[in-house]
Amino acid sequence: MIGKVIDINISEKKGVVKKPIEKGVFIEDYGLEGDAHAGKWHRQVSLLGIESFKKVEQMGIEDLNHGDFAENITTEGIILYELPVGTKLKIGETIQEVTQIGKECHSGCAISKKVGKCIMPKEGIFTKIIKGGVVKPGDSIEVL
C-alpha cells in the first residue's frame, strides 16, 4: 500500500488550525520540530487523509485548508483509520508507528468553530517517530 504526503502542517499552540510549511523535520521519539503537539508521548504526529476532507466537503462545508483539522501530515491514497495500532509507516525519511486511531475532541476547539464538524475524532490517526528525518509534500507513504 503506497500513499503520498500532500502537506506538512504546523502550529505553535494546541487547539488551533495548523499552517502548511515547505518541509517538516521530525525528531525521533519527539515529533515535528516546532509543533505544539510534539513531545515524549504517544500522539507526537497527527495524520488525516484528503479522502476525509472530501467527505466533509460533501456535507456542504467549503473553504477547507490543509491543517484546518490540526493534522501535521495531510495524506492521500491510504485509508488511515483502517490501519491497526502498531502499523509502521515509512513517510519520507521517517519511520512512524501508529499509536492511536481517532481521539476525543475537547469543547471550544478552534477547529470545530471554523469547520463546524471535526472529522479528526473518527478518521485522524496519531503516530510516534521511530526514526527521525525530513518529510515534504510529494513524499511517498509506505505501509511496512
N, C-alpha and C positions, 0 to 999 in steps of 0.2 A: 504494500500500500504506500503510495507516494502522494504527498501533498505539497503545497507551496506556501511560503510566507508572503502575505500581501503587504503588511505594515508592522512596524515596531512602534509601540506607543508608551509614553512615559508621563508620570505626574509626580510632583514633589509632595503632594498631600493625598491622604486617603479619602475616598468617598467623592471624588471629583472625576470628571471626564479626563482622559489622557490625550496627549497631543503626539502626532506622528514625529519620529526622528529618522535620520538617514540610516543609522545602524545602531544596534544595541550591543553593549559589552556585558556579557553575562558572566558572573563570577561564581565559581564552584561553591556549593553549599551556602549561597547568599541570594542570588537573583540578578535582576537587571540593575546595573550600576546607576545610581541617581534616582531610582524609583522608590516611592513611599512604601511599597509593599515588600521590598527586598528585606531580607534578614534571615536569621538562622531559625526557620520554622518550615512547616510543610507546604505553605502556599506562597512560594517565592516568586512564581511567574504564573500569570493567568493567560489562557488562550481561548479564543472564540472564533468559530468559523464564519466565513462570509455567507455560508448557507443559512446561518441563524439570523444574520442581518436581513436576508431576503425574506424570511418568514415574518419578521416584524414589519418590513415594508409592505408586505401583502396584507397586513392588518390595517394599512392606511397611515402608518407613521412615516413621514417623509423627512428629508434633510438630515439623514443619519450620517455621521462621520465615523471612520475607524477610530477607536479609542473612546467612543461615547459610552460603551458599557464597561469602561475601565479595564479593558483587556490589554495586556502587554504585547501579545502577538495576535494579529488578525491573520487567519489561515484560510486556505481553500483546498478542497479535494479530499479531505478526511472528515468523517463524521466523528468529531472529537469525543462527544459524550457517550459514544458506544465503546470507547476504548476502556478496558478494565484498569482499575487501580493497579499500579506496578508495571504497566507497559512502559517500555523505554522508547524514546524518540530521538533520532538524530536530526537536529534542526540547525542548519548552517554548520558552524564549527562545534556546536554544543551537543552534549548528550543530556537529555532531561528525562525524569521519571514522573509518570502521572501519579499524583498523591491524593487527589480528590476530584470528584465529578460534582459540579454544581456547588451551591452554597446558600446559606440563609441570608437574605437581604436585610440590611438594617433600615429602619424607617427614616424618612427625611433625607434619603440619599439624593445627591445632586443628579445622578443618572436617571432615577425614576422620575424626578421632577422635569428633566429635559425631555426624556423619551416617552414617559407615561407608563410604560411597562418594560420591566427589565427581563431579558432572556437569560442573563448570566446565571441565575439560580438553578436553572434546569439544564442549560446547554453549554455553559462555560466549564473549562477544566483548569486544574491547577497542577503545577509541576515543581519539582526541586531540581536544582542544577547538579548533575553528577560530574560533568566535565564542562568547564567554562570555555568561553570563546566569543567570537563575533557572529551576530546574526543580522542579516539585512533583507529588505524586500527582494523577492525573487529567489531566495534560497529554498532548497528543497527540504521537505519534511519526510523522513523515512521512519516507518514503524519497524523497530528492531525485534 
